[in-house]
């Protein structure tokens, strides 16, 4: 896996390639950024560049070490992944022994901790000494979408590289040219993925379209609904298979209503523009942008994420959250 196999992140790819070439790669790197944007892929590519026989700052993909690494059989490359819901202390103790050892073959050992935020506190403490006094031949990559879940002592001993969402146009091209999707399907997935290739690849377009139909029916009836109608809409949303996904879809629809109200043709859901246009001309159109932001906040609360400066301790109550949101749709806060 060479650096050019990673989509986007050209600055980070060049930085890592130069560091490998000049033997100046830090012993511990923390790859931080949204899920599905290529953090793990780039960590593995950097590791394989270190192991490559040609020592040219990138993996040649042809030498024996590259071929073994590509099959997951290189003795100096270790990938640590969650065992169930966490990365456990036993896994880290085994990894620490690998970090302390000398390479079996080449000039380096590579250890990648995927979903590093799932390291238990005990596991993080077990890893700490290896990050404080790493052997010169060992390189540790911590890959995470939630660096704040790591102990400050862990973060302080790593050099952090921040990853951004992938550009929509780059995703669309990849989905069309490399994954064989139709132009319309690639455009839809790229627009709704939030810059994550992982999300775009996992996206189920038919389920999404069915969900949108139900949400559009709710929005179209909301202005005429009384208190009982809004409560019914909240219950429908709360009972959906994936309330967080429903809020993601609802936010995209409200964002498009706001765009139409402002006269912008750039829509995420262009295929249902005919149903969105009446909403943009109606009372909802005046506050669609505000309600799109409120919907995003509700989604984050339900997902137990960090919103603004407040750390959510756990998911909000779905029915209550949807009830408040539906009420705000027709009555300003």
C-alpha positions in Angstrom: 0.0 0.0 0.0 1.8 3.1 -1.3 1.1 6.7 -0.2 -0.6 7.4 -3.5 -3.2 4.8 -2.8 -4.6 7.1 0.0 -7.3 9.4 -1.2 -6.6 13.1 -0.4 -4.5 14.4 2.5 -1.6 15.2 0.1 0.1 17.5 2.6 0.2 14.7 5.3 1.3 12.1 2.7 4.2 14.3 1.6 5.1 15.1 5.2 5.2 11.4 6.2 7.1 10.4 3.0 9.8 13.0 3.7 10.1 11.9 7.4 10.6 8.3 6.3 13.1 9.2 3.6 15.2 11.2 6.1 14.8 8.8 9.0 13.0 11.5 11.0 9.7 9.9 11.6 8.6 10.5 15.3 8.4 7.4 17.5 4.8 8.1 18.4 2.2 9.7 16.1 -1.5 10.4 16.8 -3.7 10.5 13.7 -6.8 12.4 14.7 -9.9 13.3 12.5 -13.3 12.2 11.5 -14.1 8.5 11.0 -13.7 7.0 7.6 -11.4 9.7 6.1 -8.3 7.5 5.7 -6.4 7.8 9.0 -5.8 4.0 9.4 -5.0 3.6 5.7 -2.3 6.3 5.9 -0.9 4.9 9.1 -0.5 1.5 7.4 1.0 3.1 4.3 3.6 4.9 6.5 4.4 1.7 8.3 4.9 -0.2 5.0 7.1 2.6 3.7 9.3 2.1 6.8 9.5 -1.7 6.1 10.2 -1.5 2.3 13.5 -2.8 1.1 14.0 0.0 -1.4 14.2 2.7 1.4 12.8 5.4 -0.9 10.2 7.0 1.4 7.3 4.9 0.1 6.3 1.3 -0.3 7.3 -0.1 -3.6 4.7 -2.9 -3.3 7.0 -5.3 -5.1 9.8 -6.3 -2.7 9.3 -9.3 -0.3 8.7 -7.1 2.8 6.0 -5.1 1.0 4.3 -8.2 -0.2 4.3 -9.8 3.3 3.0 -6.6 4.8 0.3 -6.4 2.2 -0.9 -9.9 3.3 -0.6 -9.0 7.0 2.3 -11.5 7.4 5.2 -9.2 8.1 6.7 -10.0 11.6 7.6 -6.3 12.2 4.1 -4.9 11.5 1.4 -5.2 14.2 -2.2 -4.0 14.0 -4.0 -3.7 17.3 -7.8 -3.5 17.0 -10.6 -3.5 19.6 -11.5 -6.9 21.0 -15.2 -6.4 21.4 -16.0 -3.0 22.9 -12.4 -2.0 23.9 -8.7 -2.5 23.4 -7.8 -4.5 26.5 -4.7 -4.4 28.8 -3.7 -7.9 27.7 -3.5 -6.7 24.1 -1.4 -3.7 25.0 1.0 -5.8 27.2 1.7 -8.0 24.2 2.1 -4.9 22.0 4.5 -3.4 24.5 6.7 -6.4 24.3 6.8 -6.0 20.5 7.6 -2.3 20.9 10.6 -3.1 23.2 12.0 -5.7 20.8 14.4 -5.2 17.9 13.2 -5.7 14.3 13.1 -9.3 13.1 14.0 -8.2 9.6 14.3 -4.7 8.4 15.3 -1.5 10.1 12.0 -0.8 12.0 9.0 -2.2 13.8 5.5 -0.7 13.2 2.6 -0.8 15.6 -0.8 0.7 14.6 -3.5 1.0 17.3 -6.8 1.4 15.4 -9.7 3.1 17.3 -7.2 4.1 20.0 -9.9 5.9 21.9 -11.2 2.5 22.9 -8.1 1.7 24.9 -9.1 1.2 28.5 -7.5 3.4 31.1 -5.5 0.5 32.3 -4.4 -0.3 28.8 -3.4 3.3 28.2 -1.3 3.4 31.4 0.4 0.1 30.3 1.3 1.8 26.9 2.6 5.0 28.5 6.1 3.8 29.4 6.7 2.6 25.8 5.7 6.1 24.6 8.0 7.8 27.1 11.1 5.7 26.3 10.6 4.1 22.8 13.4 2.2 21.2 14.8 4.1 18.2 13.6 1.3 15.8 10.0 1.2 16.9 7.2 3.5 15.7 3.7 3.6 17.2 0.7 5.1 15.4 -2.5 5.8 17.4 -5.5 6.2 15.1 -8.7 7.8 16.5 -11.7 10.0 15.8 -11.9 10.9 19.5 -8.5 12.0 20.8 -10.1 13.6 23.8 -10.9 10.1 25.1 -7.1 9.5 25.5 -5.3 10.4 28.7 -3.5 13.7 28.5 -0.3 11.9 29.3 -0.7 9.8 26.2 -1.6 12.7 24.0 1.4 14.7 25.2 3.8 12.0 24.2 2.6 11.9 20.6 2.9 14.2 17.7 -0.6 14.8 16.4 -1.5 14.9 12.7 -5.0 16.3 12.1 -7.1 14.9 9.3 -9.9 16.9 7.6 -13.0 15.6 5.8 -12.3 14.6 2.2 -13.5 17.1 -0.5 -16.9 16.2 -1.9 -15.6 16.4 -5.5 -12.7 14.0 -4.7 -15.1 11.5 -3.1 -17.5 11.7 -6.0 -14.8 11.0 -8.5 -13.5 8.1 -6.5 -16.9 6.5 -6.1 -17.6 6.9 -9.8 -14.3 5.9 -11.3 -12.9 3.5 -8.8 -16.1 1.9 -7.3 -18.2 1.8 -10.4 -21.1 3.8 -9.1 -23.4 5.8 -11.4 -22.9 9.5 -11.5 -26.1 10.2 -9.6 -25.4 7.6 -7.0 -21.8 8.8 -6.5 -23.0 12.4 -6.2 -25.6 11.5 -3.6 -23.2 9.5 -1.5 -20.5 12.1 -1.6 -22.9 14.9 -0.7 -24.3 13.1 2.3 -21.1 11.4 3.6 -19.7 14.4 5.5 -16.4 13.9 3.8 -16.0 10.3 4.9 -15.2 7.6 2.4 -16.2 5.0 4.9 -19.6 6.5 5.3 -20.0 6.8 1.6 -19.1 3.2 1.0 -21.5 2.0 3.7 -24.4 4.2 2.6 -27.5 2.3 1.6 -29.2 4.5 -0.9 -32.5 2.7 -1.1 -33.0 2.8 2.6 -32.0 6.5 2.6 -34.5 7.3 -0.1 -37.3 5.5 1.8 -36.3 7.4 5.0 -36.4 10.7 3.1 -39.9 10.0 1.8 -41.2 9.6 5.4 -39.4 12.7 6.6 -40.8 14.8 3.8 -44.3 13.7 4.7 -43.7 14.8 8.2 -42.3 18.2 7.1 -45.1 18.8 4.6 -47.8 18.2 7.3 -46.1 20.0 10.2 -47.3 23.5 9.5 -50.9 22.3 9.7 -50.4 19.9 12.6 -51.6 20.9 16.1 -49.9 19.8 19.3 -51.1 16.2 18.9 -49.8 16.1 15.3 -46.4 17.3 16.4 -46.4 14.7 19.2 -47.3 12.0 16.7 -44.4 13.2 14.4 -42.0 13.0 17.3 -43.1 9.5 18.1 -42.6 8.4 14.5 -39.1 9.8 14.5 -38.2 8.2 17.9 -39.5 4.8 16.8 -37.3 4.7 13.6 -34.7 2.0 13.4 -31.8 4.5 13.5 -32.9 7.9 15.0 -29.4 9.4 14.5 -29.5 8.5 10.8 -33.0 10.0 10.6 -31.7 13.3 12.1 -28.9 13.3 9.6 -31.4 12.9 6.7 -33.7 15.6 8.3 -30.8 18.0 8.6 -29.9 17.5 4.9 -33.5 18.2 3.9 -33.7 21.4 6.0 -30.3 22.5 4.7 -31.7 22.2 1.1 -34.9 24.1 2.1 -32.7 26.9 3.4 -30.6 26.8 0.2 -33.8 27.1 -2.0 -35.1 29.9 0.1 -31.8 31.8 -0.6 -31.9 31.0 -4.3 -29.1 28.6 -4.3 -29.3 25.6 -6.7 -26.6 23.6 -4.8 -28.7 20.9 -3.2 -27.8 17.7 -1.4 -31.2 16.1 -2.3 -31.6 17.4 -5.8 -33.8 14.5 -6.8 -36.6 15.7 -4.5 -36.3 19.4 -5.2 -39.9 19.5 -6.5 -41.1 18.6 -3.0 -38.6 20.9 -1.2 -39.5 24.0 -3.2 -43.0 24.5 -1.6 -41.5 24.1 1.9 -38.9 26.8 1.0 -41.7 29.2 0.0 -43.7 28.4 3.2 -43.2 29.4 6.9 -40.5 26.6 7.4 -38.3 28.2 4.7 -37.8 31.3 6.9 -36.2 29.3 9.7 -34.9 26.3 7.8 -31.2 27.2 8.3 -31.7 27.7 12.1 -33.7 24.4 12.3 -31.0 22.5 10.3 -28.5 23.6 13.0 -30.9 22.6 15.8 -31.4 19.2 14.1 -27.6 18.7 14.1 -27.4 19.6 17.8 -30.1 17.1 18.5 -28.4 14.4 16.5 -25.1 15.0 18.4 -27.0 14.9 21.7 -28.6 11.6 20.8 -25.3 10.2 19.6 -23.6 11.1 22.9 -21.1 13.3 21.2 -19.4 16.5 22.2 -21.5 19.5 21.2 -19.8 22.9 21.5 -18.1 23.0 24.9 -20.4 20.6 26.6 -19.5 17.0 27.1 -22.6 14.8 26.8 -22.4 12.0 29.4 -24.8 9.9 27.4 -27.4 9.9 24.7 -30.4 12.2 25.3 -33.9 10.8 25.5 -35.0 10.3 21.9 -38.7 11.0 22.3 -38.2 14.1 24.4 -35.5 15.4 22.0 -37.8 14.9 19.0 -40.8 16.4 20.7 -38.8 19.6 21.5 -37.4 19.7 17.9 -40.9 19.3 16.3 -42.3 22.0 18.5 -39.5 24.4 17.5 -40.2 23.7 13.8 -43.4 25.6 14.0 -42.9 27.8 17.1 -39.6 29.8 17.4 -37.7 29.2 20.7 
